[in-house]
Amino acid sequence: MEPFLTVREAAEALRLSRSRIYQLATAGLLPVHQIGQGKLLFRRSELEEALTKRAPSGTRVSAPSRF
């Protein structure tokens, strides 16, 4: 089973701030799994898929090398 990424790990992988990760997750733009009352976790494969699907047509999307 694929491990989860924390908000910090997702932010590092996507090269975004943690606050931006929270904003995108709460807006429904990133797939997120909420544990308890506030802990947000992400699956790497779901983030990759979301990035690919949300890219404008004709745009080439590549995940950062650490992703």
Secondary structure, 3 states (H helix, E strand, C coil): CCCEECHHHHHHHHCCCHHHHHHHHHCCCCCCEEECCCEEEEEHHHHHHHHHHHCCCCCCCCCCCCC
